[in-house]
Amino acid sequence: MAFMKTSLMSEWGISDKVTCLMTDGAANMGACARELHMRHTICVSHTLNLLVKKALDQCPELFHIRANCRKIVGYFKSSTTAKERLTQMQVQMGLPVLKLLQEVETRWNSTYLMLQRIYTLREPVGAALAGLRTDLTPLSAEQYRIIADCLKVLEPFNYATIELSEEKKVSGSKVIPLLSMLHHSLEEEEIRQLQTPESTSMVEFLQRQLREKLNQLQSMSIMFLATLLDPRFKKVGFFSPSKAAEAEKRLTMECAAIMSRTASSTSSSLSSSEPSQSVGGSKLWHHFDASVHQARTTNVTANATVEVQKYLGAPNIPRVESPLQLCKRVCVRVYEKGEDDKGRQAGLLLQQQQQASVDEDAPYGLCEELTP
């Protein structure tokens, strides 16, 4: 598998551009990433789907209810008479005509959608079954109450999966905040008031699993740096304040390393200069100039701390705004002011892209061209 991925990356000309391998949680996928010496992360939508399935399977009563629902849906889908009868019942009750949805093992959110639809059509389904010759037993009022409570618990997970799956912009930085919000949704007053044992058991299981996944994700540098560097989230997006502090410390170290390399490169350039090229035209100021550059090198940590604090102290941009738009505005301002070569290059590339591209929310070419 690793050989196949290497061949494909080489064929597509992206071998030097792939920095992380995102897969499902299968063990062979992790082994493949290790063999390729690449960072590895698991698809969060797939992870959420597995969490929900485990939460549903760990309750025997819910397992029984789902089995009954699958039988009822299968009956109405396979029988033309039953299907017509269900349509008649909906028309007579003045309801919009809807079809039942079947649970599919490989389809995300299909369990939620099946339970939601059968709960919505509980009255016409019951009336249709009463007038048909079938051995199927309609769900009881207590079972429908359990379904209603479970739907309240699972609704945020449905929205989260849809949002991640439909995302066309930056999504890696959204993972930690999204899982944090899912955990908070399980602590809301409406959820705490649920009384069925099945729903409370599901809530407790999901809370434990989410905390475990959040601890793992907040310990992955590629994930916590993405969240911290997203101007929509920064430190507010973290579930744990201590993890946010660790991410800030790591970001400061990364910035200091970049500044240190830049300062060292400048010092090396000055040291290798000929005497005739020294500042002032002689060696008189050579020691002083070297001392100044040495001071810059030793102060990189302080400078990096200032830069990081300046970034974190700025207000977060609206959550619905694309973080790439902020990058575009900053680069354009730098270009207009003519502050440095990199800023002018960024601004020029942005202007070219705005003329050539219809989608202004996805300036991926800019990122590729400016990446050293």
Stockholm file with secondary structure:
# STOCKHOLM 1.0

chainA/1-372         MAFMKTSLMSEWGISDKVTCLMTDGAANMGACARELHMRHTICVSHTLNLLVKKALDQCPELFHIRANCRKIVGYFKSSTTAKERLTQMQVQMGLPVLKLLQEVETRWNSTYLMLQRIYTLREPVGAALAGLRTDLTPLSAEQYRIIADCLKVLEPFNYATIELSEEKKVSGSKVIPLLSMLHHSLEEEEIRQLQTPESTSMVEFLQRQLREKLNQLQSMSIMFLATLLDPRFKKVGFFSPSKAAEAEKRLTMECAAIMSRTASSTSSSLSSSEPSQSVGGSKLWHHFDASVHQARTTNVTANATVEVQKYLGAPNIPRVESPLQLCKRVCVRVYEKGEDDKGRQAGLLLQQQQQASVDEDAPYGLCEELTP
#=GR chainA/1-372 SS CHHHHHHHHHHHTCTTTCCEEEECSCHHHHHHHHHHTCEEEECHHHHHHHHHHHHHHTCHHHHHHHHHHHHHHHHHHHCHHHHHHHHHHHHHTTCCCCCCCCCCTTSTTHHHHHHHHHHHTHHHHHHHHHTSCCCCCCCCHHHHHHHHHHHHHHHHHHHHHHHHHHCCSCCGGGHHHHHHHHHHHTTSHHHHTCCCHHHHHHHHHHHHHHHHHHHHHTTCHHHHHHHHTCTTTGGGGCSCHHHHHHHHHHHHHHHHHHHHHHHHHHHHHHHTSCGGGSGGGSSTTHHHHHHHHHHHHHTHHHHHHHHHHHHHHSCCCCTTSCHHHHHHHHHHHHHHHTCCHHHHHHHHHHHHHHHHCSCTTCCHHHHHHHCC
#=GC SS_cons         CHHHHHHHHHHHTCTTTCCEEEECSCHHHHHHHHHHTCEEEECHHHHHHHHHHHHHHTCHHHHHHHHHHHHHHHHHHHCHHHHHHHHHHHHHTTCCCCCCCCCCTTSTTHHHHHHHHHHHTHHHHHHHHHTSCCCCCCCCHHHHHHHHHHHHHHHHHHHHHHHHHHCCSCCGGGHHHHHHHHHHHTTSHHHHTCCCHHHHHHHHHHHHHHHHHHHHHTTCHHHHHHHHTCTTTGGGGCSCHHHHHHHHHHHHHHHHHHHHHHHHHHHHHHHTSCGGGSGGGSSTTHHHHHHHHHHHHHTHHHHHHHHHHHHHHSCCCCTTSCHHHHHHHHHHHHHHHTCCHHHHHHHHHHHHHHHHCSCTTCCHHHHHHHCC
//
